[in-house]
Amino acid sequence: MTKLAILFPGQGAQAVGMGKDLFDQFDYAKKLFNEIDRLANRPLSKLCFEGPAEELKHTLNTQPTVLAASIVAWECYKHAGGPEPAYVAGHSLGEFSALYAAGSLSLPSVVRLVEKRSELMEACPPGSMSAVIGLKYADLNALCDQVTCEAKSGKAVVVANFNTPEQLVISGDPDSIAEVTTAAKSNGAKVIPLPVGGAFHSPLMNAAASQFNKLIEQVEFSAPKYPIVQNYNAAPTTDPSLLKQTLAKQMNNSVRWCETIQYMLSQRVTHFIEIGPGKALSGMVKKIDRAAQTYNIEDSVSLAQTISALQNPVAA
C-alpha cells in the first residue's frame, strides 16, 4: 500500500529559472506567483526566473524565492490531482513551505515570515556551511568543540544538519569552518562548501532568532491538515501551539533531517515527493533507505511524470 510524504527543500536548492515552466504552463501558477510578488512587495518571480545567480545566493533573496517556487509547485500538484500525504516536512526554510501546504500558515503569513526571516539572517555576522562526508558525528563534534574553544569570542562552529547517516553539515564563522575543514580532511573526510550566505543553525543566529521569535508570536497558526514532522525534534504534530513553539527553536538549532525521514519510514511511508527546486532531498532519502520511492516536482514535465507514477504504482 502506498503511503506518501511531501518534502520541501531549503536554502541551497535555488536555481535561475525555478518555477518559470509552471508559470508559463498554468494560469493558476501565474496568478499565484503574481500574488506572492504583491505580498512581498517586490518581484520575487523575476528573481526566480531571471536571477542572476549571484543575486539568488543572497539570503535576502534565496529564502523567499525558494519558498515561492515551492508553494507554486505544491499548488500545481494539488491542481493535478496529487494524492494527499500522510506527513509533510521541510528542510530548514522548507519547513515554512510545509506549514503552508498543511494549511497551518496562510499565504500572507508565510510570505511575511520568510521575508523577515531572510532579512534577519542576511544581517547576521558572516558565516558559512560545509557538508562533511565520511566522519562520524562524535568525531566531527569533537573537532568543532576544539576549534570553538580555541576561537576568539564571537566565533564558533557546530554540527548544524544531520542529513543522512553519512552526511553532516557544519556551520560557523569562516575561519572556524576552515580549521575544521582542514582537520576533517586529515581524518579522511570529504568536505563540500554549501552555496549559502550564512552560518545557519548555529549560535551566530542567536540574535536573529530572538527577534524572529517575537514575530512568530504575533502570527496565527491553524491546526494543519497533515502532521508536520519538524526539524528541531524530528517529531510530528498537529497542535498549532506546539508547531509555533518548535518553529521558534529552528533557526539556531540543528536540523535533524535524517531522524525526520527515519521517523516517517517507521510509520510505513513508502513514497517521498520532493516539491520545489532541485533533487537534494530525494538523494538524501535514498541515502537513508534505498528501498524508498522518491519523486520530485519542479516543472510541468516532472509534475506529469510523478502524477502518472502515483496513479500507476506497479509501473513506478
Secondary structure in CASP SS format (residue, H / E / C, confidence):
PFRMAT SS
TARGET T0000
AUTHOR 0000-0000-0000
METHOD secondary structure of the structure
MODEL  1
M C 1.00
T C 1.00
K C 1.00
L E 1.00
A E 1.00
I E 1.00
L E 1.00
F E 1.00
P C 1.00
G C 1.00
Q C 1.00
G C 1.00
A C 1.00
Q C 1.00
A C 1.00
V C 1.00
G C 1.00
M C 1.00
G C 1.00
K H 1.00
D H 1.00
L H 1.00
F H 1.00
D H 1.00
Q H 1.00
F C 1.00
D H 1.00
Y H 1.00
A H 1.00
K H 1.00
K H 1.00
L H 1.00
F H 1.00
N H 1.00
E H 1.00
I H 1.00
D H 1.00
R H 1.00
L H 1.00
A H 1.00
N C 1.00
R C 1.00
P C 1.00
L H 1.00
S H 1.00
K H 1.00
L H 1.00
C H 1.00
F H 1.00
E H 1.00
G C 1.00
P C 1.00
A H 1.00
E H 1.00
E H 1.00
L H 1.00
K C 1.00
H C 1.00
T H 1.00
L H 1.00
N H 1.00
T H 1.00
Q H 1.00
P H 1.00
T H 1.00
V H 1.00
L H 1.00
A H 1.00
A H 1.00
S H 1.00
I H 1.00
V H 1.00
A H 1.00
W H 1.00
E H 1.00
C H 1.00
Y H 1.00
K H 1.00
H H 1.00
A C 1.00
G C 1.00
G C 1.00
P C 1.00
E C 1.00
P C 1.00
A C 1.00
Y E 1.00
V E 1.00
A E 1.00
G E 1.00
H C 1.00
S C 1.00
L C 1.00
G H 1.00
E H 1.00
F H 1.00
S H 1.00
A H 1.00
L H 1.00
Y H 1.00
A H 1.00
A C 1.00
G C 1.00
S C 1.00
L C 1.00
S C 1.00
L H 1.00
P H 1.00
S H 1.00
V H 1.00
V H 1.00
R H 1.00
L H 1.00
V H 1.00
E H 1.00
K H 1.00
R H 1.00
S H 1.00
E H 1.00
L H 1.00
M H 1.00
E H 1.00
A C 1.00
C C 1.00
P C 1.00
P C 1.00
G C 1.00
S E 1.00
M E 1.00
S E 1.00
A E 1.00
V E 1.00
I E 1.00
G C 1.00
L C 1.00
K C 1.00
Y H 1.00
A H 1.00
D H 1.00
L H 1.00
N H 1.00
A H 1.00
L H 1.00
C H 1.00
D H 1.00
Q H 1.00
V H 1.00
T H 1.00
C H 1.00
E H 1.00
A C 1.00
K C 1.00
S C 1.00
G C 1.00
K C 1.00
A C 1.00
V E 1.00
V E 1.00
V E 1.00
A E 1.00
N E 1.00
F E 1.00
N C 1.00
T C 1.00
P C 1.00
E C 1.00
Q E 1.00
L E 1.00
V E 1.00
I E 1.00
S E 1.00
G E 1.00
D C 1.00
P H 1.00
D H 1.00
S H 1.00
I H 1.00
A H 1.00
E H 1.00
V H 1.00
T H 1.00
T H 1.00
A H 1.00
A H 1.00
K H 1.00
S H 1.00
N C 1.00
G C 1.00
A C 1.00
K E 1.00
V E 1.00
I E 1.00
P E 1.00
L C 1.00
P C 1.00
V C 1.00
G C 1.00
G C 1.00
A C 1.00
F C 1.00
H C 1.00
S C 1.00
P H 1.00
L H 1.00
M H 1.00
N H 1.00
A H 1.00
A H 1.00
A H 1.00
S H 1.00
Q H 1.00
F H 1.00
N H 1.00
K H 1.00
L H 1.00
I H 1.00
E H 1.00
Q H 1.00
V C 1.00
E C 1.00
F C 1.00
S C 1.00
A C 1.00
P C 1.00
K C 1.00
Y C 1.00
P C 1.00
I E 1.00
V E 1.00
Q C 1.00
N C 1.00
Y C 1.00
N C 1.00
A C 1.00
A C 1.00
P E 1.00
T E 1.00
T C 1.00
D C 1.00
P H 1.00
S H 1.00
L H 1.00
L H 1.00
K H 1.00
Q H 1.00
T H 1.00
L H 1.00
A C 1.00
K C 1.00
Q C 1.00
M C 1.00
N C 1.00
N C 1.00
S C 1.00
V E 1.00
R C 1.00
W H 1.00
C H 1.00
E H 1.00
T H 1.00
I H 1.00
Q H 1.00
Y H 1.00
M H 1.00
L H 1.00
S H 1.00
Q C 1.00
R C 1.00
V C 1.00
T C 1.00
H E 1.00
F E 1.00
I E 1.00
E E 1.00
I E 1.00
G C 1.00
P C 1.00
G C 1.00
K C 1.00
A H 1.00
L H 1.00
S H 1.00
G H 1.00
M H 1.00
V H 1.00
K H 1.00
K H 1.00
I H 1.00
D C 1.00
R C 1.00
A C 1.00
A C 1.00
Q E 1.00
T E 1.00
Y E 1.00
N E 1.00
I E 1.00
E C 1.00
D C 1.00
S H 1.00
V H 1.00
S H 1.00
L H 1.00
A H 1.00
Q H 1.00
T H 1.00
I H 1.00
S H 1.00
A H 1.00
L H 1.00
Q H 1.00
N C 1.00
P C 1.00
V C 1.00
A C 1.00
A C 1.00
END
